[in-house]
Amino acid sequence: MAADKQHCDFLIVGGGMAGCSAGYFLADKGSVIILEREDQPGYHSTGRSAAVYATRYGNATLRTITRAARSFFLNPPAVSRRGSKRSMTPTTSLDSTPPR
Ligand SMILES: Cc1cc2nc3c(=O)[nH]c(=O)nc-3n(C[C@H](O)[C@H](O)[C@H](O)COP(=O)(O)OP(=O)(O)OC[C@H]3O[C@@H](n4cnc5c(N)ncnc54)[C@H](O)[C@@H]3O)c2cc1C
């Protein structure tokens, strides 16, 4: 490993959905380095996600974050490569989560 020192305002450990999302928003406020121990980002849970927006999935913290992200998904800041500004589309899924 090179002995060069790197400086940043924000150091994020983990290049999954959480770390990359934090990095995206923090990049407006300073320099960001994301440390990922695998050889590519999104290798673990993020890479296995079915990418279904489900407000009943996970614990209370996760459900709160999911609800808070809704407006971002409906109006993402960048136009996707497919030409649609919307990053969510309706789909059909079978949800076996018990009622909370
Ligand atoms: C099969 C499956 C399906 C899913 N489907 C959905 C779904 O449809 N909808 C939904 O909302 N959620 C779904 N989820 C859950 C969702 O994928 C996770 O909640 C989310 O991806 C977690 O993101 P994360 O960034 O917290 O974790 P991760 O994606 O696991 O990222 C953490 C990263 O940190 C890295 N790391 C850890 N320790 C270190 C270290 N010491 N140094 C450097 N790097 C480190 C890891 O290598 C990893 O890349 C699903 C999960 C699974 C497994």
The ligand as a Tripos MOL2 file, in Angstrom:
@<TRIPOS>MOLECULE
LIG
   53    58     1     0     0
SMALL
NO_CHARGES

@<TRIPOS>ATOM
      1 C1        -31.6720  -10.7530   -0.1690 C.3       1 LIG1
      2 C2        -31.9530   -9.3320    0.3360 C.ar      1 LIG1
      3 C3        -32.9980   -8.6160   -0.2260 C.ar      1 LIG1
      4 C4        -33.2760   -7.3240    0.2410 C.ar      1 LIG1
      5 N1        -34.3040   -6.6120   -0.3540 N.ar      1 LIG1
      6 C5        -34.5880   -5.3660    0.0820 C.ar      1 LIG1
      7 C6        -35.6340   -4.6100   -0.5220 C.ar      1 LIG1
      8 O1        -36.2790   -5.0530   -1.4550 O.2       1 LIG1
      9 N2        -35.8820   -3.3740   -0.0490 N.ar      1 LIG1
     10 C7        -35.1700   -2.8310    0.9850 C.ar      1 LIG1
     11 O2        -35.4660   -1.6940    1.3790 O.2       1 LIG1
     12 N3        -34.1590   -3.5020    1.5670 N.ar      1 LIG1
     13 C8        -33.8640   -4.7530    1.1450 C.ar      1 LIG1
     14 N4        -32.8460   -5.4540    1.7240 N.ar      1 LIG1
     15 C9        -32.1080   -4.8050    2.8030 C.3       1 LIG1
     16 C10       -31.0990   -3.8360    2.2220 C.3       1 LIG1
     17 O3        -30.3920   -4.4710    1.1680 O.3       1 LIG1
     18 C11       -30.1350   -3.4320    3.3600 C.3       1 LIG1
     19 O4        -30.8720   -2.8740    4.4270 O.3       1 LIG1
     20 C12       -29.1380   -2.3870    2.8730 C.3       1 LIG1
     21 O5        -28.5280   -2.7780    1.6580 O.3       1 LIG1
     22 C13       -28.0830   -2.1910    3.9450 C.3       1 LIG1
     23 O6        -27.1440   -1.2750    3.4410 O.3       1 LIG1
     24 P1        -25.8680   -0.9420    4.2730 P.3       1 LIG1
     25 O7        -25.0840    0.0760    3.5010 O.co2     1 LIG1
     26 O8        -26.2700   -0.6140    5.6630 O.co2     1 LIG1
     27 O9        -25.0640   -2.3280    4.4030 O.3       1 LIG1
     28 P2        -24.1570   -3.1100    3.3180 P.3       1 LIG1
     29 O10       -24.7510   -3.0740    1.9560 O.co2     1 LIG1
     30 O11       -23.8820   -4.4490    3.9090 O.co2     1 LIG1
     31 O12       -22.8440   -2.2550    3.2730 O.3       1 LIG1
     32 C14       -21.9000   -2.2520    4.3100 C.3       1 LIG1
     33 C15       -20.5350   -2.2060    3.6590 C.3       1 LIG1
     34 O13       -19.5600   -1.9500    4.6550 O.3       1 LIG1
     35 C16       -18.4130   -2.6820    4.3270 C.3       1 LIG1
     36 N5        -17.6180   -2.8080    5.5440 N.ar      1 LIG1
     37 C17       -18.0150   -3.3850    6.7160 C.ar      1 LIG1
     38 N6        -17.0500   -3.2730    7.6190 N.ar      1 LIG1
     39 C18       -16.0210   -2.6110    7.0180 C.ar      1 LIG1
     40 C19       -14.7440   -2.1930    7.4470 C.ar      1 LIG1
     41 N7        -14.3050   -2.4420    8.6950 N.pl3     1 LIG1
     42 N8        -13.9440   -1.5250    6.5810 N.ar      1 LIG1
     43 C20       -14.3860   -1.2760    5.3110 C.ar      1 LIG1
     44 N9        -15.5890   -1.6400    4.8400 N.ar      1 LIG1
     45 C21       -16.3920   -2.3090    5.6920 C.ar      1 LIG1
     46 C22       -18.9450   -4.0040    3.7900 C.3       1 LIG1
     47 O14       -18.0170   -4.6690    2.9690 O.3       1 LIG1
     48 C23       -20.1570   -3.5230    3.0020 C.3       1 LIG1
     49 O15       -19.8690   -3.2840    1.6360 O.3       1 LIG1
     50 C24       -32.5120   -6.7450    1.2850 C.ar      1 LIG1
     51 C25       -31.4440   -7.4680    1.8370 C.ar      1 LIG1
     52 C26       -31.1560   -8.7460    1.3670 C.ar      1 LIG1
     53 C27       -29.9870   -9.4940    1.9590 C.3       1 LIG1
@<TRIPOS>BOND
     1     1     2 1
     2     2     3 ar
     3     2    52 ar
     4     3     4 ar
     5     4     5 ar
     6     4    50 ar
     7     5     6 ar
     8     6     7 ar
     9     6    13 1
    10     7     8 2
    11     7     9 ar
    12     9    10 ar
    13    10    11 2
    14    10    12 ar
    15    12    13 ar
    16    13    14 ar
    17    14    15 1
    18    14    50 ar
    19    15    16 1
    20    16    17 1
    21    16    18 1
    22    18    19 1
    23    18    20 1
    24    20    21 1
    25    20    22 1
    26    22    23 1
    27    23    24 1
    28    24    25 2
    29    24    26 1
    30    24    27 1
    31    27    28 1
    32    28    29 2
    33    28    30 1
    34    28    31 1
    35    31    32 1
    36    32    33 1
    37    33    34 1
    38    33    48 1
    39    34    35 1
    40    35    36 1
    41    35    46 1
    42    36    37 ar
    43    36    45 ar
    44    37    38 ar
    45    38    39 ar
    46    39    40 ar
    47    39    45 ar
    48    40    41 1
    49    40    42 ar
    50    42    43 ar
    51    43    44 ar
    52    44    45 ar
    53    46    47 1
    54    46    48 1
    55    48    49 1
    56    50    51 ar
    57    51    52 ar
    58    52    53 1
@<TRIPOS>SUBSTRUCTURE
     1 LIG1         1 GROUP 0 **** ****
